[in-house]
């Protein structure tokens, strides 16, 4: 029996002027995995919109919608009840030779490609290469690399923007969870370890009380391939636990943004977000 959680995620945009039409995509529905059972989920949109749901290329549930009436604010509320099980005891202990097999490289090419968003820069590449050289198995190298990133880069809310590159974060030595994950992805991929971005939530309190609602957080961590996907949370320098809730995966943040879209109208837009999490059992 795992932890049963309820998550209420409020988000949307406030517009400086009247918007006549907006087209959006939402990725805020938890995934069904071996460790995570989705018991109930729904998405409410205001103004009322036409919606279409589907699984994207990476297996993340997407709700796309169009609002065709004039509006000055768009609100999306995703409510989910899930059960999260034990995530410990993962990995098959793959060897470096297994990761270098040409067939394997072809299968994992997307999670080995270093995009501009996750390029760690020359200094972190050297740190990763040294960790790989000293590690008998890729799994040991992965843990060492993530710890090295967390030791050198501080978690500082508001220190970066969504488009800040991993190499810039490394130079600043400060970032948010998304940035730490991007650094980890680039560093692991640079030594031949496939890794993917995970978008989700985390309940920040380590001792939540049953029935008590707390302000949760949109969160990110990564998974590397060791015969199966194994999670590591660079922000907390360890594996994801029973209060991590997985929404979707991709090559980097830009494959799994919670809300994105375009609108027709004048003026700017302001994003708002609030996540409330309740431990049910």
VEXLO-998378 format. One line per field, with one value per residue (C-alpha): residue number from 1; x, y, z. Coordinates in pm, 1 decimal. Layout:
<lotors>
n = (NUM;...)
east = (X;...)
north = (Y;...)
up = (Z;...)
</lotors>
This chain:
<lotors>
n = (1;2;3;4;5;6;7;8;9;10;11;12;13;14;15;16;17;18;19;20;21;22;23;24;25;26;27;28;29;30;31;32;33;34;35;36;37;38;39;40;41;42;43;44;45;46;47;48;49;50;51;52;53;54;55;56;57;58;59;60;61;62;63;64;65;66;67;68;69;70;71;72;73;74;75;76;77;78;79;80;81;82;83;84;85;86;87;88;89;90;91;92;93;94;95;96;97;98;99;100;101;102;103;104;105;106;107;108;109;110;111;112;113;114;115;116;117;118;119;120;121;122;123;124;125;126;127;128;129;130;131;132;133;134;135;136;137;138;139;140;141;142;143;144;145;146;147;148;149;150;151;152;153;154;155;156;157;158;159;160;161;162;163;164;165;166;167;168;169;170;171;172;173;174;175;176;177;178;179;180;181;182;183;184;185;186;187;188;189;190;191;192;193;194;195;196;197;198;199;200;201;202;203;204;205;206;207;208;209;210;211;212;213;214;215;216;217;218;219;220;221;222;223;224;225;226;227;228;229;230;231;232;233;234;235;236;237;238;239;240;241;242;243;244;245;246;247;248;249;250;251;252;253;254;255;256;257;258;259;260;261;262;263;264;265;266;267;268;269;270;271;272;273;274;275;276;277;278;279;280;281)
east = (0.0;146.5;72.4;-257.3;-239.5;-476.3;-328.1;-505.0;-301.4;-432.6;-266.4;-342.1;-278.0;-391.9;-385.7;-315.7;-595.1;-885.4;-791.9;-1026.3;-899.1;-643.9;-510.3;-336.0;-191.8;-196.7;29.0;-97.5;-242.6;-34.0;103.3;5.7;331.2;445.8;493.3;198.3;-172.0;-405.1;-737.9;-918.7;-830.6;-1005.1;-922.0;-1153.2;-1105.5;-1252.2;-1382.5;-1538.4;-1341.4;-1350.1;-1095.1;-915.7;-698.4;-424.0;-86.1;208.5;517.1;674.8;362.7;248.5;-123.9;-202.5;-527.3;-543.0;-815.1;-939.1;-1116.3;-1300.6;-1477.8;-1323.2;-1150.4;-902.3;-805.4;-760.0;-782.0;-697.0;-752.5;-621.5;-744.6;-600.8;-606.2;-319.7;-141.4;237.8;427.2;783.8;1045.3;1349.6;1555.7;1581.1;1836.0;1999.0;2363.4;2434.8;2800.7;2972.9;3011.5;2635.9;2574.6;2816.9;2644.4;2545.8;2192.4;2147.4;2284.4;2031.1;1742.0;1835.3;1956.7;1692.8;1793.0;2162.4;2141.9;2282.3;2059.7;2142.8;1919.6;2112.9;2469.2;2667.5;2972.0;3336.9;3400.8;3109.4;3188.6;3530.7;3374.4;3142.5;3421.7;3632.9;3338.5;3280.7;3649.6;3652.2;3322.4;3301.1;2934.2;2732.8;2488.6;2768.5;2885.7;2532.0;2503.3;2848.3;2774.7;2442.6;2605.5;2883.5;2626.4;2433.7;2752.8;2851.4;2516.9;2286.5;1909.6;1797.5;1431.5;1393.1;1760.6;1698.8;1440.2;1277.7;1515.9;1838.1;2081.7;2249.3;2594.8;2484.5;2348.4;2679.9;2866.4;2630.2;2640.3;2270.0;1940.1;1603.3;1501.5;1459.2;1814.4;1967.8;1792.7;1915.8;2271.5;2229.4;2088.6;2374.2;2641.0;2504.9;2454.1;2807.0;2947.4;2702.9;2432.7;2080.9;1876.3;1534.7;1354.4;1067.3;802.4;580.8;507.4;659.3;518.6;793.1;720.6;888.0;624.0;284.8;-27.6;-313.3;-597.7;-392.5;-348.2;-9.9;129.8;307.8;548.2;576.1;899.1;1144.0;1392.4;1554.8;1569.9;1871.3;1870.0;2006.3;1806.9;1502.5;1449.6;1595.8;1508.9;1746.5;1642.0;1930.9;1759.0;1748.8;2055.8;1883.5;1615.0;1255.0;1040.1;681.1;583.7;705.9;427.6;518.4;334.8;542.4;883.4;1083.5;1425.1;1415.1;1166.5;1041.1;888.9;673.1;570.5;259.7;84.6;173.0;-18.1;-75.6;-339.3;-483.2;-498.9;-298.1;-89.2;120.2;30.4;121.3;138.6;6.7;54.7;-51.5;-23.2;-206.4;-129.3;-313.1;-202.4;-515.2;-363.4)
north = (0.0;333.1;694.6;831.6;1197.4;1456.9;1733.2;2051.3;2254.2;2603.8;2784.7;3016.8;3359.0;3710.3;3929.6;4302.3;4344.8;4151.6;3830.0;3725.4;3368.6;3144.4;2798.6;2603.4;2269.2;2137.8;1863.4;1831.6;1479.0;1224.7;925.3;568.2;382.0;79.3;303.2;532.8;449.2;723.6;685.9;997.2;1302.2;1593.0;1927.8;2229.8;2529.6;2879.1;3021.7;2693.1;2552.9;2282.6;2016.5;1718.9;1474.1;1249.5;1097.2;1278.1;1113.7;1068.8;917.4;1226.3;1300.1;1631.0;1825.4;2075.3;2337.6;2649.5;2945.4;3138.6;3400.9;3729.7;3693.9;3874.1;3571.5;3201.4;2956.1;2585.3;2362.2;2003.9;1782.2;1432.6;1154.3;908.1;636.9;641.7;322.9;238.1;343.2;181.1;-112.2;-12.1;-73.3;-376.7;-276.1;-232.6;-217.2;53.1;-195.3;-252.9;121.0;139.6;-134.1;16.4;-121.9;34.3;369.2;367.8;288.9;563.9;830.9;1083.4;1056.7;1076.5;1389.3;1701.8;1991.3;2356.1;2365.3;2090.3;2140.1;2143.3;2327.2;2213.9;2231.2;2009.1;1773.5;1722.1;1658.8;1400.4;1233.6;1197.3;1047.0;799.2;706.7;629.3;436.0;66.0;93.7;370.9;372.9;468.4;739.9;879.3;915.8;1076.4;1323.9;1434.5;1481.8;1688.4;1916.5;1965.0;2042.4;2314.4;2467.8;2626.2;2600.3;2964.6;3033.2;3306.4;3304.3;3200.9;3221.8;2938.3;2980.2;2996.0;2737.1;2472.2;2613.1;2957.5;2802.1;2626.7;2955.4;3131.0;2837.9;2895.3;2777.4;2613.8;2247.8;2267.2;2400.3;2133.9;1867.4;2018.3;2014.4;1651.0;1550.6;1709.8;1570.3;1214.6;1216.3;1349.9;1023.6;800.0;750.4;800.7;1036.3;1198.2;1491.3;1420.6;1682.2;1647.7;1758.5;1713.9;1766.2;1965.2;1852.6;1526.3;1467.9;1564.3;1504.2;1296.9;1524.8;1843.7;2040.5;2195.8;2418.1;2179.6;2252.9;2188.8;1995.7;1827.2;1544.2;1301.5;934.3;753.7;419.8;118.9;-155.4;38.2;403.7;496.1;827.1;1083.3;1421.1;1668.5;1930.1;1691.6;1486.6;1150.7;928.3;1049.3;932.4;857.0;1225.0;1273.6;1260.1;1206.8;1395.2;1341.1;1282.0;1419.4;1526.1;1847.5;2091.5;2207.4;1864.5;1877.2;2234.8;2228.2;2498.4;2659.9;2834.2;3130.1;3400.9;3671.6;4011.9;4310.5;4341.1;4103.7;3798.1;3697.7;3333.7;3233.9;2898.8;2738.4;2371.9;2227.5;1873.4;1668.3;1338.8;1120.2;803.6)
up = (0.0;-104.8;-24.7;-151.3;-252.5;-391.2;-605.0;-711.3;-961.0;-1041.2;-1328.7;-1616.0;-1763.0;-1681.6;-1989.7;-2001.1;-2256.5;-2402.0;-2580.9;-2859.2;-2908.1;-2737.8;-2822.0;-2545.4;-2438.0;-2081.0;-1944.9;-1587.3;-1573.3;-1374.6;-1562.9;-1482.9;-1410.2;-1214.8;-911.0;-959.8;-988.1;-1110.8;-931.3;-1055.8;-1259.9;-1428.4;-1585.2;-1557.9;-1786.3;-1762.7;-1991.0;-2101.3;-2394.0;-2657.0;-2554.2;-2705.2;-2508.3;-2643.6;-2557.3;-2710.3;-2862.1;-2516.8;-2357.4;-2167.7;-2160.3;-2329.4;-2312.4;-2596.2;-2601.2;-2773.6;-2613.7;-2884.0;-2673.8;-2556.2;-2218.1;-1993.9;-1784.0;-1854.4;-1564.5;-1567.5;-1263.6;-1270.1;-985.5;-940.7;-683.7;-708.2;-515.4;-517.6;-436.1;-342.2;-598.4;-437.6;-562.4;-926.6;-1197.4;-1355.6;-1327.9;-1699.7;-1797.4;-1999.6;-2285.5;-2290.7;-2318.8;-2612.7;-2815.1;-3154.9;-3134.3;-2793.6;-2912.9;-3194.4;-2958.1;-2713.1;-2954.3;-2843.8;-2479.3;-2566.5;-2782.1;-2616.7;-2717.7;-2662.9;-2356.0;-2175.2;-2302.3;-1975.4;-2107.7;-2105.3;-1729.6;-1628.6;-1916.4;-1758.4;-1416.7;-1571.7;-1768.0;-1453.5;-1263.2;-1546.0;-1558.0;-1185.7;-1182.0;-1260.2;-1358.6;-1525.0;-1231.9;-992.7;-1231.0;-1253.4;-876.3;-853.2;-1132.4;-980.9;-639.4;-798.0;-961.2;-638.0;-446.0;-692.4;-794.9;-537.3;-557.2;-571.5;-663.5;-923.3;-1020.3;-1382.5;-1658.0;-1849.4;-2144.9;-1940.9;-2078.3;-1866.1;-1939.3;-1816.4;-1496.8;-1437.9;-1476.2;-1231.8;-989.1;-915.6;-1059.4;-996.9;-1023.6;-1401.5;-1436.1;-1213.0;-1418.9;-1745.7;-1609.1;-1506.5;-1844.2;-2034.1;-1804.1;-1811.5;-2187.0;-2237.3;-2096.0;-2283.9;-2019.3;-2162.7;-1946.9;-1970.0;-1807.8;-1566.9;-1491.7;-1186.9;-833.3;-490.2;-143.0;32.4;390.4;487.0;758.0;614.5;822.0;679.3;571.7;589.8;267.5;197.9;-71.1;-303.9;-585.5;-954.5;-967.4;-1201.3;-1172.9;-1416.7;-1499.5;-1645.6;-1825.0;-1637.5;-1805.5;-1684.9;-1602.9;-1263.6;-1099.1;-949.1;-809.4;-849.8;-632.1;-335.5;-439.3;-416.7;-565.2;-593.6;-304.0;-215.3;-232.3;-589.6;-849.5;-1214.8;-1490.4;-1803.8;-1958.5;-2248.5;-2370.5;-2166.3;-2011.6;-2348.7;-2420.9;-2105.0;-2009.0;-1784.4;-1988.9;-2317.6;-2592.3;-2817.9;-2814.1;-3035.9;-2872.0;-2761.2;-2448.0;-2242.1;-2034.5;-1679.5;-1571.7;-1228.3;-1053.9;-727.1;-633.1;-332.1;-216.8;44.0;196.5;203.6;347.2)
</lotors>
